[in-house]
């Protein structure tokens, strides 16, 4: 076999190598690797080095990399992490300097604002997500109920499921975080304020609203309405995904309050006797706010130390706006934010069924100005840990309602000021 000349070997080697990190499951990994291959085929001499894993441990690894100045050239991040790692807009590559390489006209103005810190475009939104109510219509029909249309309907359904299905029957499966967000939506509607002030590092809810939040959490976790934390803990862990729960698979757990971006996962394990449907968002009469929790589901950010910022911008543009990339990636990162990719999926009939119904519901609420962007501090890792600890103490009866509400107010304010 004839050996290749050194010059020819050098010509075949990539001239530009970019590291790209993300988390996800098998479907996302496979689709992303295919999209990377398509980009490399269009850009000879460019190599995208894939660094991927599950969500567990991803933030810790990324934090270590950023602290050590060894972060990837392109990284998938949660929206709340943008301000966490880039408080002044200097923590990531300023994509605004490379506008000529990014089809920003494919994004809504508000989507661009979500990735902007101190006037610098730090991240591009891959998709937008919000919480929706997904019901197992077949399960509700079996117990003689319609899908809940009001909060009272949901609360009344719990005892019916216990009576008709038995001790394994619940009107809705809500993991610990789902439950506190569900109760947050209810209280947001009733009092008109979120827990964290979206424009200042402070608690926005009054003590009365915080007490109602605690009490609503307890109502949704009792009388077989939602699956309580102790029950979930005994079934393989409190955070075990709904689709992996056998009682969900067979329809004993008849609903879920979740992100629209995971509807495919929720449906993937159901047996043939179940049928999912999207319900209207439960809303109190005369509510001053929808209480819907919505924000970018995922974002792509560039490393501020990258040696190839133009190629970073070009790759991010391909992954977020190119119809070919959109066709390859499908819904593995949710419904695309960029209009070009969204239209391509609709044309290919990729977006349909409950995922389309949920998207249209969210879009209508969003376009009507009924979904307020939460404070990114609400999803800050340290703040999340604090909030979860308070509600875990409530779930196990370790604190009184009044004590929990006081902690959410006093300790919440103190922590917000430290992490702002």
C-alpha positions as CSV (number, residue, x, y, z in Angstrom):
1,X,0.0,0.0,0.0
2,X,1.4,3.4,-1.0
3,X,2.0,5.7,1.9
4,X,0.4,9.2,1.8
5,X,2.7,12.1,1.6
6,X,3.0,14.3,4.7
7,X,1.5,17.2,2.7
8,X,-1.6,15.1,1.7
9,X,-2.0,13.9,5.3
10,X,-1.9,17.5,6.5
11,X,-4.5,18.4,3.9
12,X,-6.9,15.8,5.2
13,X,-6.5,16.9,8.8
14,X,-9.2,19.3,10.2
15,X,-8.0,22.9,10.2
16,X,-10.5,24.0,12.8
17,X,-11.7,21.9,15.8
18,X,-14.6,23.0,18.0
19,X,-15.7,21.3,21.2
20,X,-19.5,21.1,21.6
21,X,-21.0,19.9,24.9
22,X,-24.6,18.9,25.7
23,X,-26.7,16.7,27.8
24,X,-29.6,14.5,26.9
25,X,-30.9,11.0,26.2
26,X,-30.1,8.6,23.5
27,X,-32.5,10.1,20.9
28,X,-30.9,13.6,21.4
29,X,-27.4,12.2,21.2
30,X,-28.1,10.3,18.0
31,X,-29.8,13.2,16.3
32,X,-27.1,15.7,17.4
33,X,-24.3,13.5,16.1
34,X,-26.1,13.3,12.7
35,X,-26.5,17.1,12.6
36,X,-22.9,17.6,13.4
37,X,-21.9,15.3,10.5
38,X,-24.1,17.3,8.2
39,X,-22.4,20.5,9.3
40,X,-19.0,19.0,8.8
41,X,-19.9,17.9,5.3
42,X,-20.9,21.5,4.4
43,X,-17.7,22.8,6.0
44,X,-14.7,20.8,4.9
45,X,-11.8,21.2,7.3
46,X,-14.0,21.7,10.3
47,X,-14.3,19.1,13.1
48,X,-16.9,19.3,15.8
49,X,-15.7,17.3,18.8
50,X,-18.8,16.0,20.6
51,X,-18.9,15.9,24.5
52,X,-22.2,14.6,25.7
53,X,-23.7,13.0,28.8
54,X,-26.9,12.7,30.9
55,X,-28.1,15.7,32.8
56,X,-26.8,14.4,36.2
57,X,-23.4,16.0,36.8
58,X,-23.5,18.2,33.7
59,X,-23.7,21.5,35.5
60,X,-21.0,20.5,38.0
61,X,-18.7,19.6,35.1
62,X,-19.5,22.8,33.2
63,X,-18.9,24.9,36.3
64,X,-15.5,23.4,36.8
65,X,-14.6,23.9,33.2
66,X,-15.7,27.6,33.2
67,X,-13.9,28.2,36.5
68,X,-10.7,26.8,35.0
69,X,-11.0,28.5,31.6
70,X,-11.4,25.2,29.8
71,X,-15.0,25.4,28.7
72,X,-16.1,24.1,25.3
73,X,-16.4,26.3,22.3
74,X,-20.2,25.7,22.2
75,X,-22.2,24.5,25.1
76,X,-25.8,23.7,25.8
77,X,-27.0,25.6,28.8
78,X,-30.2,26.2,30.8
79,X,-31.6,29.7,30.5
80,X,-31.0,30.4,34.2
81,X,-27.3,29.5,33.9
82,X,-26.7,32.4,31.5
83,X,-27.0,35.0,34.2
84,X,-25.4,32.7,36.7
85,X,-22.2,32.4,34.6
86,X,-22.4,35.8,33.0
87,X,-23.7,38.3,35.5
88,X,-22.3,41.3,33.5
89,X,-22.6,39.7,30.0
90,X,-18.8,39.0,29.9
91,X,-19.0,35.3,30.8
92,X,-19.8,34.0,27.3
93,X,-18.9,34.9,23.7
94,X,-20.8,38.0,22.6
95,X,-22.7,36.7,19.6
96,X,-23.9,40.2,18.8
97,X,-20.5,40.8,17.3
98,X,-21.2,38.1,14.7
99,X,-24.7,39.1,13.6
100,X,-23.9,38.7,10.0
101,X,-23.4,35.0,10.5
102,X,-26.6,34.4,12.5
103,X,-30.1,34.6,11.1
104,X,-31.5,36.5,14.1
105,X,-34.5,37.5,12.0
106,X,-35.8,33.9,12.5
107,X,-36.2,34.6,16.3
108,X,-38.9,36.7,18.0
109,X,-37.5,39.8,19.7
110,X,-38.4,38.5,23.2
111,X,-36.5,35.2,22.4
112,X,-33.3,37.3,21.7
113,X,-33.8,39.3,24.8
114,X,-33.9,36.1,26.9
115,X,-30.3,35.4,25.8
116,X,-29.1,39.0,26.3
117,X,-27.2,40.1,29.4
118,X,-26.2,43.8,29.8
119,X,-26.7,44.4,26.1
120,X,-24.6,41.4,25.0
121,X,-26.1,38.5,23.2
122,X,-24.8,35.6,25.3
123,X,-26.9,32.7,24.1
124,X,-29.4,31.7,21.4
125,X,-32.7,30.0,22.4
126,X,-33.0,26.5,20.9
127,X,-36.6,26.2,22.0
128,X,-39.2,27.6,24.3
129,X,-41.1,25.5,26.8
130,X,-43.8,25.9,29.4
131,X,-45.8,23.8,31.8
132,X,-48.9,22.1,30.6
133,X,-51.5,19.7,31.9
134,X,-51.5,16.4,30.1
135,X,-54.2,14.0,31.0
136,X,-54.7,10.3,30.4
137,X,-58.2,10.7,28.9
138,X,-58.8,6.9,28.9
139,X,-58.0,6.7,32.7
140,X,-60.4,9.5,33.5
141,X,-63.1,7.9,31.4
142,X,-62.7,4.6,33.2
143,X,-63.5,6.3,36.5
144,X,-66.4,8.2,35.0
145,X,-64.8,11.7,35.0
146,X,-64.1,14.3,32.4
147,X,-60.5,15.7,32.3
148,X,-60.2,18.5,34.9
149,X,-61.2,21.9,33.7
150,X,-60.9,23.7,37.0
151,X,-58.7,23.5,40.1
152,X,-61.7,22.2,42.0
153,X,-62.2,19.5,39.4
154,X,-58.6,18.3,40.0
155,X,-59.0,18.3,43.8
156,X,-62.3,16.4,43.6
157,X,-60.8,13.8,41.2
158,X,-58.3,12.4,43.8
159,X,-60.9,10.7,46.1
160,X,-62.6,9.2,43.0
161,X,-59.4,7.6,41.8
162,X,-58.7,6.2,45.2
163,X,-62.2,4.7,45.3
164,X,-62.3,3.4,41.8
165,X,-58.7,2.4,41.3
166,X,-57.5,1.7,44.8
167,X,-54.6,3.0,46.8
168,X,-52.4,3.1,43.6
169,X,-54.9,5.5,42.0
170,X,-54.0,9.2,41.7
171,X,-55.5,12.0,39.6
172,X,-52.1,13.3,38.6
173,X,-48.4,12.4,39.0
174,X,-46.3,15.3,40.1
175,X,-42.8,14.9,41.4
176,X,-41.5,17.2,44.2
177,X,-40.6,20.0,41.9
178,X,-43.7,19.6,39.8
179,X,-45.8,19.9,42.9
180,X,-44.3,23.1,44.2
181,X,-44.6,24.6,40.6
182,X,-48.2,23.5,40.4
183,X,-49.0,25.2,43.7
184,X,-46.9,28.2,42.6
185,X,-49.1,28.6,39.5
186,X,-52.3,28.5,41.7
187,X,-50.9,31.1,44.1
188,X,-49.6,33.3,41.3
189,X,-53.1,33.4,39.8
190,X,-54.7,34.2,43.2
191,X,-52.3,36.9,44.4
192,X,-50.8,38.2,41.1
193,X,-47.1,37.8,42.1
194,X,-44.5,35.2,41.5
195,X,-42.2,34.0,44.4
196,X,-39.1,35.8,43.1
197,X,-39.3,39.4,41.9
198,X,-38.3,39.2,38.1
199,X,-36.5,42.6,38.3
200,X,-34.8,42.5,41.7
201,X,-33.1,39.9,44.0
202,X,-36.0,39.8,46.4
203,X,-39.1,37.7,47.3
204,X,-42.2,39.2,45.7
205,X,-44.9,37.2,47.4
206,X,-46.4,38.5,50.7
207,X,-46.3,36.2,53.7
208,X,-50.0,35.5,53.2
209,X,-49.3,34.3,49.6
210,X,-46.4,32.2,50.8
211,X,-48.6,30.6,53.4
212,X,-51.1,29.8,50.7
213,X,-48.3,28.3,48.6
214,X,-47.5,25.9,51.3
215,X,-51.1,25.0,51.9
216,X,-51.8,24.6,48.2
217,X,-48.8,22.3,48.0
218,X,-50.2,20.1,50.8
219,X,-53.7,20.0,49.1
220,X,-52.2,18.9,45.8
221,X,-50.3,16.2,47.7
222,X,-53.2,14.7,49.7
223,X,-56.4,12.8,49.1
224,X,-54.9,11.0,46.1
225,X,-54.8,14.2,44.0
226,X,-51.0,14.1,43.4
227,X,-48.6,11.4,44.2
228,X,-47.0,12.5,47.6
229,X,-43.2,12.8,48.0
230,X,-43.0,9.8,50.5
231,X,-44.8,7.5,48.0
232,X,-42.6,8.5,45.1
233,X,-39.5,8.1,47.3
234,X,-40.5,4.5,48.0
235,X,-40.9,3.7,44.3
236,X,-37.3,4.2,43.2
237,X,-36.7,7.7,44.2
238,X,-38.5,11.0,44.4
239,X,-37.1,12.3,41.0
240,X,-37.7,9.0,39.1
241,X,-39.3,10.1,35.7
242,X,-43.0,9.7,35.3
243,X,-42.7,7.5,32.2
244,X,-40.6,5.0,34.2
245,X,-43.3,4.5,36.8
246,X,-45.4,1.4,36.3
247,X,-48.5,3.0,37.7
248,X,-48.3,5.7,35.0
249,X,-47.8,3.0,32.3
250,X,-51.0,1.2,33.1
251,X,-53.1,4.4,33.8
252,X,-53.3,4.3,37.6
253,X,-51.6,7.8,37.7
254,X,-53.9,9.7,35.3
255,X,-52.1,13.0,34.5
256,X,-49.0,15.0,34.7
257,X,-48.0,18.7,35.0
258,X,-44.9,19.0,33.0
259,X,-42.9,20.7,30.3
260,X,-44.3,20.4,26.8
261,X,-40.8,19.4,25.6
262,X,-41.1,16.0,27.4
263,X,-44.5,15.0,26.2
264,X,-43.0,12.4,23.8
265,X,-41.2,10.8,26.7
266,X,-44.4,10.7,28.8
267,X,-46.3,9.0,26.0
268,X,-43.5,6.5,25.0
269,X,-44.1,3.9,27.7
270,X,-47.9,3.9,28.0
271,X,-49.7,0.6,27.2
272,X,-52.2,0.4,24.4
273,X,-55.2,1.1,26.7
274,X,-54.1,4.6,27.6
275,X,-54.6,7.9,25.6
276,X,-53.0,11.2,26.4
277,X,-54.6,14.6,25.7
278,X,-53.7,18.2,26.6
279,X,-56.1,19.9,28.9
280,X,-56.7,23.7,29.2
281,X,-54.5,25.4,31.7
282,X,-56.3,25.4,35.0
283,X,-57.1,29.0,35.9
284,X,-58.9,30.7,38.8
285,X,-61.8,32.9,37.7
286,X,-60.7,36.5,37.5
287,X,-57.0,35.6,37.8
288,X,-54.6,38.5,37.4
289,X,-52.0,36.2,35.8
290,X,-52.0,32.9,34.1
291,X,-49.4,31.6,36.4
292,X,-47.9,29.5,33.6
293,X,-44.2,28.8,34.1
294,X,-42.5,29.3,30.8
295,X,-38.9,30.0,29.6
296,X,-36.4,28.9,27.1
297,X,-36.0,25.2,27.4
298,X,-32.4,25.1,26.2
299,X,-29.9,27.6,24.9
300,X,-26.6,27.5,23.1
301,X,-23.7,29.7,24.3
302,X,-20.2,30.2,23.0
303,X,-17.1,30.0,25.1
304,X,-15.5,33.4,25.6
305,X,-12.0,32.0,25.2
306,X,-12.8,30.3,21.8
307,X,-10.2,30.8,19.1
308,X,-12.7,30.5,16.4
309,X,-15.7,32.8,17.2
310,X,-16.8,33.1,13.6
311,X,-17.1,29.3,13.2
312,X,-18.8,29.1,16.6
313,X,-21.4,31.6,15.4
314,X,-21.8,29.7,12.1
315,X,-22.3,26.3,13.8
316,X,-24.8,27.7,16.3
317,X,-26.7,29.3,13.4
318,X,-26.8,26.0,11.6
319,X,-28.1,24.1,14.7
320,X,-30.7,26.6,15.6
321,X,-32.0,28.0,12.2
322,X,-31.1,25.7,9.3
323,X,-34.1,23.7,8.1
324,X,-31.8,20.7,7.3
325,X,-30.5,20.7,10.9
326,X,-34.1,21.1,12.1
327,X,-35.3,18.1,10.2
328,X,-32.4,16.0,11.6
329,X,-32.9,17.2,15.2
330,X,-36.7,17.0,15.1
331,X,-38.2,17.6,18.6
332,X,-35.2,16.2,20.5
333,X,-34.7,19.6,22.1
334,X,-38.4,20.7,22.0
335,X,-40.2,22.8,19.4
336,X,-37.6,25.0,17.7
337,X,-37.7,28.8,18.5
338,X,-36.5,29.8,15.1
339,X,-39.3,30.2,12.6
340,X,-37.4,28.6,9.8
341,X,-37.0,25.3,11.7
342,X,-40.5,25.4,13.1
343,X,-42.1,25.8,9.6
344,X,-39.9,23.0,8.3
345,X,-41.2,20.6,11.0
346,X,-44.8,21.6,10.4
347,X,-44.3,21.0,6.7
348,X,-42.8,17.6,7.3
349,X,-45.7,16.8,9.7
350,X,-43.2,16.1,12.4
351,X,-45.1,18.3,14.9
352,X,-48.5,16.8,15.5
353,X,-50.8,15.3,18.1
354,X,-50.4,16.4,21.7
355,X,-47.1,18.1,21.1
356,X,-48.7,20.4,18.5
357,X,-51.7,21.0,20.7
358,X,-49.5,21.9,23.6
359,X,-47.4,24.2,21.5
360,X,-50.4,26.0,20.1
361,X,-51.8,26.5,23.6
362,X,-48.5,27.9,24.9
363,X,-48.1,30.1,21.8
364,X,-51.5,31.6,22.2
365,X,-50.9,32.4,25.9
366,X,-47.4,33.8,25.1
367,X,-48.6,35.9,22.2
368,X,-51.4,37.3,24.4
369,X,-48.8,38.4,27.0
370,X,-50.2,35.9,29.6
371,X,-46.8,34.2,30.4
372,X,-44.4,36.3,32.3
373,X,-40.7,35.4,32.2
374,X,-39.6,34.3,35.6
375,X,-36.5,35.5,37.4
376,X,-33.5,33.4,36.5
377,X,-32.6,33.5,40.2
378,X,-35.6,31.2,40.8
379,X,-33.8,28.4,38.9
380,X,-30.3,29.2,40.3
381,X,-28.8,25.9,41.6
382,X,-28.4,27.2,45.2
383,X,-31.8,28.7,45.3
384,X,-33.4,25.6,43.9
385,X,-31.8,23.6,46.6
386,X,-33.1,25.9,49.3
387,X,-36.7,25.9,48.0
388,X,-36.8,22.1,47.6
389,X,-35.5,21.6,51.1
390,X,-38.3,23.8,52.5
391,X,-41.0,21.9,50.6
392,X,-39.4,18.5,51.5
393,X,-39.6,19.5,55.1
394,X,-43.3,20.3,54.6
395,X,-44.0,17.0,52.8
396,X,-42.5,15.1,55.8
397,X,-44.3,17.2,58.4
398,X,-41.0,18.5,59.9
399,X,-42.1,22.2,59.9
400,X,-45.4,24.0,60.4
401,X,-47.0,25.8,57.5
402,X,-46.3,29.2,59.2
403,X,-42.6,28.3,59.8
404,X,-42.2,27.2,56.2
405,X,-43.7,30.4,54.9
406,X,-41.4,32.4,57.1
407,X,-38.4,30.5,55.9
408,X,-39.4,31.2,52.3
409,X,-39.6,34.9,53.0
410,X,-36.7,35.6,55.3
411,X,-34.1,33.0,54.1
412,X,-35.3,33.4,50.6
413,X,-34.5,37.2,50.7
414,X,-31.2,36.6,52.3
415,X,-30.1,34.0,49.8
416,X,-31.2,36.0,46.8
417,X,-29.1,38.9,47.9
418,X,-26.1,36.7,48.1
419,X,-26.4,35.0,44.7
420,X,-27.6,38.0,42.7
